[in-house]
Amino acid sequence: MTVKSNGGLNQMRTGISDMVAVARIMNATLVIPQLDRRSFWKDSSTFADIFDELHFMTTLQGDVRIVKELPKQLESVPRARKHFTSWSSMGYYQEMTHLWEEYQVIHVAKSDSRLANNDLPIDIQRLRCRALYHALRFSPQIENLGKKLVERLRSRGRRYIALHLRYEKDMLSFTGCTYGLTDAESEELRIMRENTNHWKMKKINATEQRIGGFCPLTPKEIGIFLRALGYLPSTLIYIAAGEIYGGDARLLELKSRFPNLIFKETIATQEELKAFAHHSSQTAALDYIISIESDVFIPSHSGNMARAVEGHRRFLGHRKTITPDRKGLVDIFDKLEAGQLKEGSSLSYLVTQMHKKRQGAPRKRGGSLPGVRGRARFRTEESFYENPYPECICSSKKH
């Protein structure tokens, strides 16, 4: 089975883990996946640039046959090209084994979200975790620098928050979120959305998006949120993100509340980062390592990175992850803006109460939203990789 793994780093990682499980179900030999070089990020990295290829193969050798390349004798044979249905069950893939009657090679064009979140055998669920959390170790180059950066952060303040500040141009354009931006910036984002063919939503009501809680929190809102939770201005905060839209000017109100903002460029030398230039998946891997090892992880939006880090931290013993209730917070921020509420004890009480049960404690995975019918309901389920509890977590430490 050959696989084209699509998307950014964490979309690829979870997709590859799904394909490992699918290969097991279909009794297929898996060829080391090819990575998507035509995605939004246009990263030319190969599998071996990002992951430890030998470790991947040896860790899973008792579960799935894995080879580096398609054998020469199979390169020219006809192959079945399949877009396996999203969120498919064990039975679906067992039926798909009929393809072996006509073909020796199956090529999977997309890898993400190919397996159901729930109702799979325990051994398949645990294989997904083994693939993601053990086999898909980053390459030595990435692992070594990631560990060095964690040590440097610890030497500065011992404890730190990793803030996945998803206030980047692509996210704001994709979600249509323009609150607090200038007219020129809003127009720039609209044009970008219009010109990105695979983004299906073109006309988006920014106000409705924000009220619905679908927008990433702004740097200013994150600053208010963290202070309300009781974090002191001296708190060390690592910004796990790409280039913030609006640059340093947009970070001013966060920095005024928390002066100790740390970026990769602050703790790594230019020489160390040189090897990662123009390879967004590799720099994202550094952010991933630093986020996993942080004392607290806080995502400003629930994207692939946020879900993957939360799931991994749950797997490691439910490490503290605070997921902002963006919909609830919008109402609070609007009251602050209107002068109906002030920063202080009242605000802190509201915010802390709202987030008491949003800090990574053990809980069952969420099912589909009520009222959603047909296959669409699977899309609304909480991702297995966001919360692999209880299948992959034998004991839990409460924080």
N, C-alpha and C positions, 0 to 999 in steps of 0.2 A: 504494500500500500504506500503510495507516495502522497505527500501532503503539502499544500501551499498554505502556510500559516499567515493569516491576515491581521491587520491592525497594528496598534502600538504595542509596546513591551508587554503589558499585562494582559491585553487581549490575546496576544500570541501565546503567552505562558499558559493561560487557562485553556486556550484552544488546543495546544499541544498535549496538555494533560488529558483532555477529552479524547484526543486521537489515540493516546496510549491505551485508554480503556476500550475504545472502539476496536482497536487492533486485537486486543485480548478477546473480546466477545466474538469477533469474526474469524479468530484464529489466523490472523494475517501477520506477515513480517512487515514491520514498519521501517521505511527508509527515513533517515534523519530529515526532519522537515526543512523545506525551503522557506525563507522568511520573505515577507511582503516588502518589496523595494519600491512599490508604486503607490504606497499609501500617502496620506497627507504629509507625513514627516519625511518621506523620500530618503530613508536611511539605507545605505548600501551594506550594512552589517550582515555577515553570514551567521549561521547557527553557532559555529565555533568561536566567532568574535564575541558573542554574548554569553554563551553557556559553555560549561566544561563538558565537551562532547563525550570523552571517554568515561567520565563519571556517570553521565546520563545512561550510557549503554550498559555499564557494569551494574549499576544500581537496580536496573529493571530486567536484568538477564534472566531472573527466575520467573518473570511475569510475561514478558513479550520478547519475541525475536526482533532485534534491531540491527540494521546494517547501515553503513555510511552512505553507500550509493546503490542505485539499482544495478543488479548484475548485468554485465554486457549483453548476455544472450537474451535479456528481456527488454533492452532499450528500444528495439524496433517492433515489438509485438503490439497488436491493437490493445488499447486499454479502455476500461470503462471510466468515463469522466462523470463524477457524481457530485451534486450539491445535496449532501445528506440533509434531511429535514431537521430544522432546529428543535431542540428540546425533545429528542426522540427517546423512546423507551428501549429496554433490553430486547423486547420482542421485535421491534422494527429492525434492529441490526441483525438479529438472528435470521429474519426473512431476507435481509440483504446478502446473506451468504450464497444465495442462488447465483449471484454474479460470478462466483468462482467456476461455475459450470461452463461459462463462455469465455471468461477472461482470466489471464494470469496476473494482471496488474490493474488495480483500481486507483485512480487519481482523484483525490479530494481537493476541490478548489477552494473551499473555505473551512476553517477549523473551529471558529468560535461558536460557542453555545450549541454544540451538536448533540449533547446529551441532556437528558432530563435532570432536574434538580433533585427530584424525589422519586420514591418507589423503585429504586434500583437495588440489586443485591448488595449486601454489606461488603463483600470482597471487591466489588467494582468501585464502590464509593471509597474504600480505603486505598485502592490502587490509584485513584485520581489524586488523593492526598500524597501518596508516596511519590508519584510522578512530580507533583508541583512543589512539595516542600522538601523533598530529599534529592530526587534525581535532577531536577532543573536548577542545579547550582550554577551560579554565575562563573564566568571564566576567571582563572587565577588573577589576571590583570585587574579585573573589576573588583573581585573579592578583596584583594590585598589593599587597594586604594580605599575601598569602602570602609574596611576595618580601621585603617589609619585615620580617616576622617572622623570616625566615631570616637577614637581615642583622643584626638585633638579637641573635639567638643567636650568630652568628659574632663579634660585637663583645664578647660576654661571655666566650667561651672558644675561639673560632676553630673548634674541632672539637666535635662533639656526637653523641650517640646518639639516635635516635628510637625510643622504646619504645612499641609498640602494646600497651598494657596493657588487654587485653580482660576486665577484671575489673568488668564492669558488670552491673547487675541483670538485664537481658534475657538476656545470654549465660549467666549462672549458672543462671537459671531454665530456659532452653531446654535446656542440657546436663545439668541435674539435678545440678550439682556443688556440694556443700555442705561440703567439707572445710575445717575451720577456722572454720566459721560457728556461731553460736549456734542453739539449737533454734528460737527465735522467727524468726530470719532464714531458716532452712531451711523453716519452715512458710510464711513469706511467699512464698518462691520457688515452693513447691509450688502454692499457691493461684493465683499468677500463671500458672503453666504450665497448670493446670486450666482457667483462664478465657480462655486465648488459643486460639481455635478452630482456627486453621490450623496450630498445632503438634501434630503427630500423636502424638508420644510423650508420654504422661501419667505413667505409672509408671516411674521410672528408679532403678536401684540406684546410688547415688552412689559407693560403694566400687568397684564394678566399672568405672564410668566413669573414675575416677581411675587405677586400676591399668592400664586399657587405654590410657591416655595421651590421653583425650578431653576432659580438663578444662583450662581455661586455668591457667597457673601463677599462684599467688598472689603478691601484692607481696613477701612475705617470701621466697618461693622464687626470684623474679626477682633479688632482692638477693644471695642466696647464689650463684646461677648466675653473675651478672656478676662478683662478686669471684673466683670460682673460675676464670673465664676470664682473670683478670689485670687487670681494669679497676680503676683507683685510685679511692679515695673522692672525689677532686676532680673526677671525670668529670662533664661536663655532660650531663644526661639530659632530653630533651624527652618529656613524657608525651602521646602521641597517643591520646586516649581521651575518652569522655564522662565522666559522673559515676561515680566509683569507688564500688562498693557498700561501705558502711561508712564512707565519707568519709575524713577525715584520719587517724582512729584506725587504719584498716586500712593506711594508707601508712607508719605509724611505723617499722616494721622495715626497710622499703626505704630510708626517709629516714635512718635511723641509719647505714646503710652508705654511702649516696650522698646527702649533704645538698643537692647542687645539682640538685634536681628542678625543672623548668621546665614551666609550663602556659601555655596560650593567655592566660589571665587575668593571667599574670605579665609577659608581654612585649607585650601589646596593651592599649590604653586602653579604658575602658568605652565611650567614644564610638565607637571603631573596631569593637567587637564588637556594638554596639547594632543595627546593620543586619542582623546574622546571628541575632539572638535568635529562638528558636522555628523555626529552619530548620536542622534537623540535617544535611541533605545539604550545605548550604553550609559549616557549621563542619567537617564531615568532609572537605570539599575543602581547607580550610586545613591540616588534619592531613596530608592526602595530599601536598600540596606540600612541607611541612616534612619529611616522611618520605622523599620522593624525593631531596631535596637533602642529607640527613644523611650523615655519614661512615660510620655503621653503622646498619642498620635491624634491629630485633629484635622479632618479634611473639610475644606470650605464648600465642596460639592461632591456628590456621590457618583463619581466616574469609575472607570476601570481600575485606576491606581488605588483610589480610596477603598473600593470593595476588596481588592486583592490584599492590601495591607491589613485591613480589618480582619479578614479571614485568617491570614497567617498569624496575626497576633492572638487571635482566639485559639488557634492550633497550638501555640506556644504557651498556653496557660491563661488565656483571657487577659492579656496585658491591656492596660487602660487605653481605651479608644473612645474619644468623645465625639459623637456625631451630632452636629448642630441640627436642631429642629428648625429648618429654614423658614417653613411656612409660619410657625408660631413666632419666630423672631422678627419677621417682617412687621407684624402688628406692633411689637414693642419698639422697633426702630422708628416706625412712623409716629408713634406717640412721643418719642424723644424729640423727633424733628418738629413736631407741632407744639412742643413745650408742655404737654400733658403729663410728662414723666421726666424725672431727672436721674442722672447717674448717681448711684449711692445705694443705700441699704434696701430700698424698695425694689429697685431694679435687680439687685443681686438676688433677692428672695425669689422674684419671678423667674429669673433665668436658671437658678440652681434647682428650683422645684421642677421646672420644665425638662431638665436634663438628668434627673436622678436615675432614670432607668435607661440612659443612653450613653453608658460608659464602658461597654464591653463585657458586662457580666454574663454568665452562662444563660442562654435562652434557646428555645426551639426555633428552628428556621421558619420564617413566615411563609404562609401559603398564598394562594392566588387571591386577588382582590375580589370582594363580593360583587356579583352581578356580571362578571366577565365570563363569557361562554366560549365553547369551542377551544381550538388550539391557542387562541389569544391569551387564555388564562395562564398558560405556562410562562409567557413573557412577564407576567406581573408577579410571579413567585420570587421570593428572595433567592438570590444566587447561592448555589451550594458552596462556591468558592468564597462568598462573603461570610458564610457561617457554616462551617463543616461540622457543627455540633448536632447530634452526639456521635455520628458514625466514626469520626476520626479522633475524637478526644475522649480518652479513657477516664481521666480525672481532671477536675477543674479547681483552679485556685481563684477564689473570689477577691476582687479588689475593692 
